[in-house]
Amino acid sequence: MKFFLVGWVCLGTVNVDYQCVRMASEVTHDTYESCNQYYQLFRADVADAGVDLKFTCVEAGLLEDVF
């Protein structure tokens, strides 16, 4: 199985120019745990930038259900 990180990235302040974009990672992971560790590192990198994000690791075969 392969896993991808999919979710939303939102920028701006609530009620003022707040825009969200649906995104998916290009990076594939062999396990859910590997995917989740990648997400935790990514989230830590952008935490101070004022970016709101919500991602989930999804098995590649289920991607058509997500999008």
N, C-alpha and C positions, 0 to 999 in steps of 0.2 A: 504494500500500500504506500501511497505517497500522500503527503499533507501539504496544504497551502494555507497561508495566513490571509484571511479576507475580513473586511470590515469597513468602517467609516473613519474619515479624518475630518474634523471640523475646526475651522479657524474663525477668529473674530470674537466679539463679545456678544453675549446673548441679547437678542432684540436689536442689535446694531451690526449690520453687515455680517451676520453669522451665516456661514455657508459650509455645507458638508459635501464631501465627495466620497463615493464608494470606491474602494481600492482593493487590490489583491497583490500579494507578493509574487515576485518572479521566482523566488527561491523555493525549491521543493525540499521536503524533509521526509526521511524514511520512517520516523516515528512521531507520534503525537507529542511525546515529551520533548523531542528535539525542536519541534515547531513552537511549542510553548516557551521553551528557554529562549529561542530567538526573539519571540514577542516581548518577553520580559526585558531583554537587552535593548530592543528597539524602543520600548516604552520609556525606559530609564533615560535614553539618549534625548528624547524630545520632551520629557516631563517639564523642564524649566522653560521651554519655548512658548508656553501658553497654548499648546495644541491639545485639543480634546480628541481622544481616539478610542475606538472600541473595536477590537479585532478578535477573531475566533479562528482556531485551527480546524480546517475542514478537510476531510478525506477527498482526494481528487475525484473519485467517482460520484460524489455528491454535489460537486460544483454547479452542475446544471440546475439543481434544485435551489441553490442559493441565489444565483443570478437569474 
